[in-house]
Amino acid sequence: MNLAVFGTGYVGLVSGVCLANTGKKVFCIDINEDKLQKIKNGIAPIYEPGLEDLLKKNKDRIVPTTDARSAIQQAEVVMIAVGTPFDGQHIDLSYIKQAAKEIGQAVKEMDSYVVVTVKSTVVPGTTMDVVRPIVLEESGKSEDEIGFCMNPEFLREGNAVEDFKEPDRIVLGVSSERAEEVMRRLYDGFPETDVMVTNPTTAEMVKYTANTLLALNISYANEIARICETLEDVDSEDVFAGVIKDKRVSPIINGERITPKLTTYLRAGCGFGGSCFPKDVKALASFARDRKVDGKLLDGLLHINKSQMEHIFELGLKKHGGEAKKVAILGTAFKPDTDDIRESPGIRLAEFALERGMEVHVHDYKALENTKAEYGEKLKYHEEPLAAVEGADIVYVATIWDDYLQIADEAYEARMADGGVMVDCRSLYKNRAEQPWRVRVGVGKKKQNQNSEVYAD
Ligand SMILES: NC(=O)c1ccc[n+]([C@@H]2O[C@H](COP(=O)([O-])OP(=O)(O)OC[C@H]3O[C@@H](n4cnc5c(N)ncnc54)[C@H](O)[C@@H]3O)[C@@H](O)[C@H]2O)c1
């Protein structure tokens, strides 16, 4: 089977490479020639563990191209994986519409049946009410000749290849049984998993609901943590440890307690970021408003997320006596094992510091290049974490890179300014609580004693 994928970003490239790995020939279409040249040379233009190896392994089946027409005309499935950024009011569908137009024009000259499948995250109704009419009108064909599918993607950046190769479910929102048959063949060669077949609009809603559920847990944990910070000797981690023992949350099966992964989202931190959660929650909130749904929950969780980042920034400032000249941010990627800095909390903290005229030094293991491309001279960049920390009044540890665990408190203290403080934004160092470090500020817990690191008021 041949597949054409529009967009070689995190979703498009990972999908294309993983599907090529199951024997399909994949045309990777993009308008960005630099990305395509890299792919041609066996270099992944984004960082994802395992992606480059898989790309090299399958290079004979992967065809990077700007020639969408020719790619589409050789494909049985055309997948749209272009960006859907939030424009402040709604998601911007211009890239989707452009892709749909090009697909329609190419399909016009085809004799064979083709399925147009949307992988991008789009608001309910987009596949059937936006993509379908454009493709049908441009091609002049009927739905007997073209199938439509909405196939949401659930991969997590930093784990994208593994997630795609071993999906926990495949959702196929199809317009016809014939489209379903083709889509099932696309996923031949994947380990057995739950396949949910539904209509495209339900599939679109599944994706938004899944992401907002995760974001909701994070904001809930952060709000509870803020309450705990006002209480003497209460650590929100202890609170949630007690909460999740409820057998409706963590059931006991055959004498063994099962703790769902979802509970790992119930942890205080500096809020969620990345290219999906903030955008998807905003998109669903505004979609709800457009439909006159009186919902406060989605707006509320966005508000908590925004204010949590401000709160974390203030925690450091307060512990340092209300002012600071030099700030270090350890981690500009929105999470470990990615180079993606979109809506990254580390970046947001850097922006707060810049707004106050502070000198900002940053470190990241994978995202420095992307950070530099966006912030240029405004920030100072370091390949080594301790070099970023040199002379810093406040150090914010914003991304849970495992390698930061290798750095001893003494090494930090030797490099920070006298009187410098650290904010452990995501409780990376929580296992060091046995030997509290007086300069560390935790999140979601109030000062326990004079020497404690768990200090938040
Ligand atoms: N990143 C994630 O973790 C993730 C997970 C699930 C779903 N999604 C969704 O998938 C979609 C893509 O996200 P992403 O992070 O991969 O985006 P991205 O910005 O990394 O990549 C999009 C790519 O599409 C290309 N493109 C734009 N217009 C094009 C056109 N007309 N023809 C060909 N290529 C074109 C761009 O050049 C870019 O390379 C979004 O809707 C996103 O919400 C993302």
The ligand as an SDF file (V2000), in Angstrom:
LIG
                    3D

 44 48  0  0  0  0  0  0  0  0999 V2000
    2.9780   17.3680   18.2550 N   0  0  0  0  0  0  0  0  0  0  0  0
    2.2220   16.4870   18.8750 C   0  0  0  0  0  0  0  0  0  0  0  0
    2.6150   15.8870   19.8910 O   0  0  0  0  0  0  0  0  0  0  0  0
    0.8490   16.1540   18.3600 C   0  0  0  0  0  0  0  0  0  0  0  0
    0.1760   15.0250   18.8600 C   0  0  0  0  0  0  0  0  0  0  0  0
   -1.0960   14.7230   18.3620 C   0  0  0  0  0  0  0  0  0  0  0  0
   -1.6750   15.5600   17.4150 C   0  0  0  0  0  0  0  0  0  0  0  0
   -1.0170   16.6680   16.9760 N   0  0  0  0  0  0  0  0  0  0  0  0
   -1.6610   17.5040   15.9440 C   0  0  0  0  0  0  0  0  0  0  0  0
   -1.0760   17.1600   14.6780 O   0  0  0  0  0  0  0  0  0  0  0  0
   -0.9930   18.3170   13.8370 C   0  0  0  0  0  0  0  0  0  0  0  0
    0.4380   18.5450   13.4070 C   0  0  0  0  0  0  0  0  0  0  0  0
    1.2090   18.8280   14.5590 O   0  0  0  0  0  0  0  0  0  0  0  0
    2.8110   18.8360   14.5180 P   0  0  0  0  0  0  0  0  0  0  0  0
    3.2830   19.0670   15.9030 O   0  0  0  0  0  0  0  0  0  0  0  0
    3.2950   17.6540   13.7660 O   0  0  0  0  0  0  0  0  0  0  0  0
    3.0410   20.1510   13.6070 O   0  0  0  0  0  0  0  0  0  0  0  0
    4.3930   20.7290   13.0280 P   0  0  0  0  0  0  0  0  0  0  0  0
    4.2480   22.1980   13.0540 O   0  0  0  0  0  0  0  0  0  0  0  0
    5.5610   20.0910   13.6980 O   0  0  0  0  0  0  0  0  0  0  0  0
    4.3980   20.2140   11.5110 O   0  0  0  0  0  0  0  0  0  0  0  0
    3.5200   20.6390   10.5220 C   0  0  0  0  0  0  0  0  0  0  0  0
    4.2120   20.5000    9.1700 C   0  0  0  0  0  0  0  0  0  0  0  0
    3.2660   20.7360    8.1220 O   0  0  0  0  0  0  0  0  0  0  0  0
    3.9380   21.4020    7.0640 C   0  0  0  0  0  0  0  0  0  0  0  0
    2.9530   22.0140    6.1640 N   0  0  0  0  0  0  0  0  0  0  0  0
    2.1640   23.1050    6.3780 C   0  0  0  0  0  0  0  0  0  0  0  0
    1.4040   23.3390    5.2920 N   0  0  0  0  0  0  0  0  0  0  0  0
    1.6890   22.3760    4.3850 C   0  0  0  0  0  0  0  0  0  0  0  0
    1.2280   22.0870    3.0830 C   0  0  0  0  0  0  0  0  0  0  0  0
    0.2870   22.8140    2.4690 N   0  0  0  0  0  0  0  0  0  0  0  0
    1.7630   21.0340    2.4270 N   0  0  0  0  0  0  0  0  0  0  0  0
    2.6850   20.2680    3.0160 C   0  0  0  0  0  0  0  0  0  0  0  0
    3.1720   20.4900    4.2560 N   0  0  0  0  0  0  0  0  0  0  0  0
    2.6840   21.5420    4.9220 C   0  0  0  0  0  0  0  0  0  0  0  0
    4.8340   22.3740    7.7950 C   0  0  0  0  0  0  0  0  0  0  0  0
    5.8910   22.8480    6.9590 O   0  0  0  0  0  0  0  0  0  0  0  0
    5.3450   21.4830    8.9520 C   0  0  0  0  0  0  0  0  0  0  0  0
    6.5300   20.7820    8.5910 O   0  0  0  0  0  0  0  0  0  0  0  0
   -1.6140   19.4560   14.6640 C   0  0  0  0  0  0  0  0  0  0  0  0
   -2.9630   19.5500   14.3550 O   0  0  0  0  0  0  0  0  0  0  0  0
   -1.4320   18.9930   16.1010 C   0  0  0  0  0  0  0  0  0  0  0  0
   -2.3780   19.5660   16.9690 O   0  0  0  0  0  0  0  0  0  0  0  0
    0.2370   16.9720   17.4040 C   0  0  0  0  0  0  0  0  0  0  0  0
  1  2  1  0
  2  3  2  0
  2  4  1  0
  4  5  1  0
  4 44  2  0
  5  6  2  0
  6  7  1  0
  7  8  2  0
  8  9  1  0
  8 44  1  0
  9 10  1  0
  9 42  1  0
 10 11  1  0
 11 12  1  0
 11 40  1  0
 12 13  1  0
 13 14  1  0
 14 15  2  0
 14 16  1  0
 14 17  1  0
 17 18  1  0
 18 19  2  0
 18 20  1  0
 18 21  1  0
 21 22  1  0
 22 23  1  0
 23 24  1  0
 23 38  1  0
 24 25  1  0
 25 26  1  0
 25 36  1  0
 26 27  1  0
 26 35  1  0
 27 28  2  0
 28 29  1  0
 29 30  1  0
 29 35  2  0
 30 31  1  0
 30 32  2  0
 32 33  1  0
 33 34  2  0
 34 35  1  0
 36 37  1  0
 36 38  1  0
 38 39  1  0
 40 41  1  0
 40 42  1  0
 42 43  1  0
M  CHG  2   8   1  16  -1
M  END
$$$$
